[in-house]
Amino acid sequence: MPAFHLATFSADVTPPEGHPLCGGWIEPTRGVDDPLKALGIVLLGQGKPVVLCVLDWVALRNDAHLAMRKALADAAHTTVDHVSVHAVHPHNAPFADTIAQKLLDEAKGPPSLDLKFFDKAVADVAEACRTSLAKTKRFTHIGVGSVTVKEVASNRRVLGPDGKVKFTRTSATKNAEARAAPEGLIDPVLRTLSFGDRDTCLAALHYYATHPMSYYGDGRVSADFCGLARQKLQDEDPKVFQAYFTGCAGNVTAGKYNDGAKANRPVLRDRMFAAMQESLKAAKTMPVDGWEWRVESVKLPPRTEPSFGEAESRKALEDEKATKAKRGNAAFQLAWLKRQDRPIEVGCLDFSGRVLVVHLPGEPFIEYQLAAQKMRPEQAVFVAGYGDDGCGYIPTAKGYLEGGYEPTMALAGPESEAILLTAIAKLLKAKPLE
């Protein structure tokens, strides 16, 4: 076998008719506009195999996330701590939290996830990974490309003169004043990490930070504009494997440039496609002399407000008159409290200190991505968010004081910022920012 080699895999994870979407908070599956995929890469030849996998789902939380990692670890003959699983986060897609669904079943609540479908999806993804190992390819080089994306991302949180959130600029924003506000804090750069055998490109992983929705809630399953851009690039050159990871997009959407009109989806798709294409073509290659996989375990403390506590969450879960969203959210809160004894594993793939990929949990604010890049300004730093999403949004400590939507849904407290930044610094072998 060559010194370094890789395998790539793909599995269909499209939900069946009637399956809940976005955790059951919106219209269930009524049809499929485009299929959802789980895409992954296995790196071999440097210690234990490393598996990176991303699904066109809203999120995988707690035990659901762990189940997917365990299955992939078994398939790739590695250990769970060497497997990183992420979601792209389109909303007309499944939201997987098996603990929450079991709580909903016990309370005779509305469905959030079909557990049989989830088990089949896990098995299918693992089998695709296992099968891929029979067709590994040598890789000798990695490539790093980047390009500025125009008129896609904008910060969701538009602050007023008092320093509080004045507008929440959702993925589809119809309010003209909110759309007219400046882009705000974003990372406008799409980054591409490619793998090649000398001059032949084998695989490309793209990273960009925005909520990937143009519109949703109509029951039509879709990977939306980021997934569609990735697929368009895949179709253009089937020999090069393409995958897309959403960065720290907890407070970033396309809302400034999207009013929810269906005609905007292909427009946003093509902007992303052009950026992916250009970033891949612009990649500067370097020979691979090895890599290191590092993991830091973090415990993000649960919220202390009574509304996030077990008593009030249990009451909301069992309230038959409450909305689906309220009961479902209560189940998510209880699931997060139930898994507190098991920390979240945060990973980093380090190619000899020159190229580093950080894998974060939850829906982190863009500030975490920018901080990671600032810690190692001379290196190429890629950041994937939406790993273990048990904690939900991860605002900055300041973000909780500013108000807005995200802190109302975040299940971990404001102390999380310092904890996560410390872990990122350790992973990057950098000094924490002052």
N, C-alpha and C positions, 0 to 999 in steps of 0.2 A: 504494500500500500504506500502511496506517496506520503511525505512528511505531514502535510496538512490537507485535509479534504473536507468537503461539505456535502450535505444532503438537503434537499428542499422538498417540502410537502404541502399539499393542499387538500382540504376536505370541505364538502358542502355542509353548512350548518344553518340552512334556511328552515324556519319554523313551519309547521303544517297549518292548514286552514283552521282558524279559530283560536290559535295559540295567542296568549297575552303578549302585548308589545309594551316596551318600556315599563315592565313590572306590573302591567295591568292597569296603568293609569290612563291609557288612551285606548282608542279603538283597536280591537284585536285583529289578527291577520284575516284580511278579506281577499288578498291576492298578492302576487309577487311581481314587482316591477323589474327587479334584478336580484339574482341569488346572493346569499350571504356566504362568506368563505372564512375558513380558518387557514391561515398561511403561516408556515414556519420554516426555520432553517436550523440545521444541526451542524455544529462545528466540531471536528474531530482531529486528533493528532497532537493535542497538548493537554495531557492529563485527562480528567473526566470530560466526556462530551458536554457541550453547552447547547441548550435548546432555547431558541427565541421564537415565540408564537404570538400571533395577534389575530383576533376574531372580529368580524363585522357585527359585534353585539354592543349593546349599551354598556354592560359591565358584567364582571364576574366577582362575586363577593364571598369572603369568608370560606366556608367549607366547599362551596362550588369552585372557587378559584384553586383551592388546594387539591380538589379531586382531579381537575384538569392537569395540574402540575405533576401529580403522582402518576397519572396514566402516561403522560409523556416521558417522565423519568424512566418508567418501566420499559416503555417502547424503545427508548434510545440508549438503554443500558447505562444510565447515569443516576445521580441522586437528585432528590427534589430541590435541594438548594442550588442546583445548576440549571434549573428550568425557570424561565421568566415568561409569564403569560399576561397579555394585555388585551384591551378592547379598543376599537377605533372610536366607538361611542355614537353611531347614528341612532336615532330614537325609534324609528319604525323597525325595531329589532328586539330580540329577547334580552331580558335583564335577569341574570342568574344568581340567586341566593337560595340555596337549598334549605338552610336553617329557617329563613323567613317563610318559605313555602310550607314547611312542616308546621310552623306556628299558625299560619293561615288555615291550614287543614284542620288543626285542632280546634280553632275558633269558628270553623265553618264560615270562613271569610272568603272574599273574592280571590280567584286564582291569580298568581303572579308568574308561575313557571310550571310547565308540565314536566314532572320529574322523570317520566319515562323518556320523553324527548331529550331531556338533558343528558341522561345516562347514555342514550344512543349517540348523541353528539360527541360526548367524551370518548366513547369507544371508537367512533369513526375517525376522530382526529388522531387518536393514539395509533390506530391501524395505518393511517396514512403516513405517520411518522415512522412506524416500524418498517413498512414496505419501502420507504425512501432509502433506507440504509443499504439496500441491495444495489443502489444506483448512485453511489457517491462519486464526486468529481474532485480532482485535485485543484487546489487553488494556491497560487504563489504570490498574489498581490492583492492589496485592498486599494480602493479609490475613495477619495473624499471630494465631494462636489457641493456647491451651494449656490443659491440664487435668491434674490429678493422677490417676494411675491407681492404684487400690487392689487389693491382693491379686493381683498378677501377678508383678512382678519381685522377685528376692531375690539377694543376692550368693552366688555359688557357693562361695566360699572361707570356710569357718567356721574361725576360728583358735582354737587352744587356749591355755592359760595361758602356754605357752612361746613364743608368738608364731609358731608353725608351724601349717600347715594341719592341722586335726584331722579335718574332714569336707570332702569335695568334694560339694557339693549339686548333683547333676546335674539335667537337665531334669525327669526323673521320679525323685523321691527317695522311697524307701520307708522309710528309717531315721527312726523317730519322733523321736529325739533331734536329728538334723540338721534336721528340719523344724521342730522347736520352737525352734531357735535364732533370734535376731533377724534381721530382713531384712538387716542389714548395709548396706554402702555401695552405694547405687544412685542413679539419677536417676529419681524417680518421675513425672516430667512428660512427657506426650506433647505434642508441638508440631506445629502444622499451618501450612504455608505455602500460601496460596491465591492464585490469579490470577483476576482478573475484569475484565469490561468494564463499568465503572461499577458498577451494583448486581447485575450478573449474574455469578455464579461460574462459571468455566470449568473449572478444574482445582484439585486439592488434593494436596499432598505431605505425608505424615505421617511423623513421626520419633519413635522410641521405642527404648530400649535394653534388650533382653532377648533371650536365645536364644529363637527362636520355636517351640520344639517342645513338644508335650504327650506324644506317644509316637512311636516310629519303630522301624524294623528288621523290619517285617512284610512288606515288599515292596509296600506300598500307597502309591503316589505321592500326595503331598499338599503343598499350600502351608502346611498346619497353621494354628494358630489366628490368627496375625497376617494371613496371606494370606486366610483365610476371612472375617475381620472386614473387611478391605479390600474383598473381593468383595461382601459383604453390603451395605456402604455404596454400592458401585457399582451394584448391582442396585436399590437403593432410589431412586436418582436417576440414571438413565443419562446425563443431559445433562452431568453434572459428572464429569470424568475424575479417577480416584483412583489414587494410587500410595503405596507404603509403603517406607520405608527403615529398616533396623536401625541403631541407633546403636552406641556403644562397649560391646558386650555380651560381650566376651571372658570376663569373670568374673561375668556376670549370667545367671541362668536363672529359670524359674518354679518351681524345685524346692521352695521352702517351701510352695507352694500346690498342688502337683501330685504325686500318687503314681504317675502313669502310667495310671490308670484311664481307659478310653476315654470315659467319661461326662464327664471333665473338659475334653475338647477344646471342646465347644460352650460350656461355662461360661467358659473363658478367652477364647474367640472373642467372646462377648457382652460381656465386660468391656472388651475392646479396641474392639469396635464402638461401644459407648456412649461411650467416651473419644474416639474419632475423630469421632463425630457431634457431641458437645458442643464439642470443640475447634474444629471447623469453624464451628459456629453462633456461637461466642464470638469469632470472628476480628474484630480491629480493622483496618479497611482504611486504606490510605494511597495517594496517587497515586504512580505510577512516573515518575521523571524520569531513569532510566537505571540501568545496572549496570556493574560491572567484574568480569572474570574473571581471577583471579591463580593462578599455579602456582609451587610450590616443588619442586625435585627433591631427593630425599633418598636416601642410600645407608645402608641399615641393615646393620651388619656381621654376617656369619654367626657362628654359635656356634663356639667354639674347642675344645670337648671332642671327643675322638677319635670318640665315638659319633655325632657329627653330621658328621664329616669324610668325605672322598671314599672313602678306603680301606674303612672299616667300613661305610659306606652301600652301596658296591658289593658287598661281601661279603654283606650281608643281602639285597640285591636278587637276587643270583644263587643264593641258598640255596633249593633246591627244596622243602626240608622246612619252611621257615619259614611262618608264617601269612600269609594274604592281607594282613592289616593291616600286618604287619612289612615285607613286600616292597613294598607300596604306599607306605608311609611312607618307606622308603629311596629310592624313586624320587622322591618329593616333595623329599626332602633334596638329592638330586643335581641336580634341576631348579633348585632355589634357588641352588645353588653355580654352576650353569652360567650364570645370568643376572646375575651380580654386576657385570658391566661396564655394565649398563643400570640406571640409577636408577629409583626409584618416583616418579611425579609425584603430588603432593598439591595439590588445587585448592580454591579458595574463590570462591563467588559472592557479590558484595557489592552490595547495593542502597543506594548512596549513604551507606554507613556506618551505616545504621539497622537493616538486616537482613542477616545474614551466614550463609552455609551452608558449612561446612567438610566436605571429602570426604577421608576417611582410608583408608589401606590396612589389610589384614590384619584380625585380630580384636583390636582394642585394648581394654585394660582400661577400665572406666568412669572411672577417674581422668583419662584424657585428655579426655573429654567435659566433665567438671566443670571441668578446668583451662581449657579453651577458653571456657567460659561465664564463668569468673572473670576472664579477661583482658579481657573487654568486658562488664562487669556491667550497663551502662546500655542495651545493645543486645540485640536478639533474635538469639541465636546457635543455629543448628541444626547438628547433627553427624551425618553418615552414616559408618558404618564399613563394613567388608567390601568395600573396593575391591580393588585388586590384592592378592590373598591369598598371594602367593609366600612371604612371611615367616611365615605362620600367625599364631599368637597373638603379641600385643605386650604382655607384662606390664610393670609398672613395674620399675625396678631392684630395689626392695625385694621385689617379688613373687618374683623368682628365689631369694631367700634364705629366703622363707617356705615354699618347697616347694609341694606340690600338683601337680595334673594339668597345668595350662597350661604351666609351664616345661619339662615333659618333651617338649612338642610344639612349642614356639616355636623357629623356625629362625634368628631374629636374636638377638643378644646383649643383655645388660643396658644397654649403651651406647645402645641405641635410644631409651630414654626421653628423654634429653637432646636427641638429634638431632630427634626428632619434636616435642617441645615447642617447640624453637627454630623449627622450620618453621611450626608453628601460630601462634606469636606473630607471625612475619613476615606470614603470610597475613591475620591479623586486624589488622595494623598496630598491634600492642600490645607492651608491654614483657613480656619473659619473666617468669614468676612467680619470686619468690625462694625 
